[in-house]
Amino acid sequence: MPNTVRNEFDHAHWQARLDELRAEHHVPGATLAVLTGGEIHELASGVLHRGTGVEATTDSVFQLGSIAKVYTAALVLGLAEEGRLDLDVPVIEVLPEFATVDPEATKTITTRQLLSHTSGLTCDFIEDTGRGDDCLAKYVEAARGVALDCPPGSAASYSSVGYNVLGRIVEVLTGLTWDDALRERIAGPLGLTETMTLPEEALRFRVAMGHLGQDPEPTEAWDLLPRSAGPFGRVLATAGDVVRFARMLLDGNAVDGSRVLAEETVAAMRHREVEVPDKWTLGSDGWGLGLSIHDWDGVPGFGHNGSSIGQRSYLRVVPGAGMAFALLTNHGTTDRLYTTLSRELLGELAGVRVPAEFAPPLSPPSVDVAPFAGTYRREGVIITVTETDGKLRFVYEFADAIKDIAPPIEAELVPVSDHVFAGTNPMSGDDWMPVLFSKLPDGTEYCYTSMRVAPKIA
């Protein structure tokens, strides 16, 4: 049965919980915005930078990481609504310069597949193509030689490359840069005065610095992403502005009631396009058009997560309750803070019962693990799985252009089922990360981690 829903927002209670949980989980600073009862409530806790001691306030700006994909999706769906784009025609009909290493895949990949992470395009390809207005055009050209994760339509594999292609489609159809299109078509109409895309725009605001480590220290760099990463990972905003944007995803309206997207368009964004095998990393059951789709014990919702160097962001929306919240933090491992706080917020303000956290059973099943041993490879990542005495060891190493971005992740894998395993995640303390093994329709074996397909190569 659903939880009892409180009709009012107890500001003092939630401020206390944010303060307590932030301190408990060693997060230097966090901001929270909650939409409930038609009103947006904003809270802040801690500091933006441990080195300077600058206080976090509700008007503080954080990096949203991959939540930027939701903004890009809204731009694309707006163009489709205007009849300027058919989601189901091949991308090359809109963007003739688009290509992949597979000529047949190039002919078939659609905008809908890009939006729903089913195009087969990979994720972790970052290319600094400069600061010019042509950076996205150059990125799409550079990505032509990057291997696919899987054939188009064969699996859901999270793709940042696909969202940069979407960003370039926006540029071609509007005649604007992606940054200007977001400003003119989304941020401006919605009154998002604390939302931006370029680092120099953030200088006008109180800006959060990322932190890493158990005793959090400021990161050496504020941001590692080039301008070309905008459509998949570079939106900067306050928590309040994120929730104001999310409110538009409920009914398509701006605060003043003016129409930004049609109700049918936001409904299409929230429609489940594809199921996902990993239902734990985001706590979601599938992908819509730019949104992770959730089913909390029969209560539907949607959202997205994001991360940048030393910062993490979370967005969740429950349409039936008219409730949404955004949590922005300046620490690289804040999932424990999010998990506890979101469980309480969703339960008390939306009647949502969140499923138990992912973990192996007390008595793991007996599984023949030998077939899963091997080397798996996708752009930016090499996964090595070895078997000793019936147990699997997992090593996740960064490669290619992101080779030195972080040390390898190593874990012993504990069976959850005959193809799902749990590994202790060193990035988040006691949490467990899901590791899945399966086959594509063509018989290719793959390892599925972080919502991405890595084919077996040896």
Buried (B, 14 or more C-beta within 10 A) or exposed (E): EBBEBBEEBEEEEBBEBBBBBBEEBBBBBBBBBBBBBEEBBBBBBBBBBBEEEBBBBBBBBBBBBBBBBBBBBBBBBBBBBEEEBEBEEBBBEBBEEBBBEBEEBBEBBBBBBBBBBBBBBBBBBBBBBEEEBBBBBBBBBBBEEBBBBBBBBBBBBBBBBBBBBBBBBBBBBBEBBBBBBBBEBBBBBBEBEBBBBEBEBBEEBBBBBBBBEEEBBBBEEBBBBBBBBBBBBBBBBBBBBBBBBBBBBBBBBBEEEEEBBBEEBBBBBBBBBBEBBBBBBBBBBBBBBBBBBBBBEEBBBBBBBBBBBBBBBBBBBBBEBBBBBBBBBBBBBBBBBBBBBBBBBBBBBBBBBBEEBBBBEEEBEEBEBEEBBBBBBBBBBBBBBEBEEEEBBBBBBBBBBBEEEBEEBBBEBBBBEEBBBBBBBBEBEEBBBBBBBBEBEEEBBBBBBBBBBBBBEE
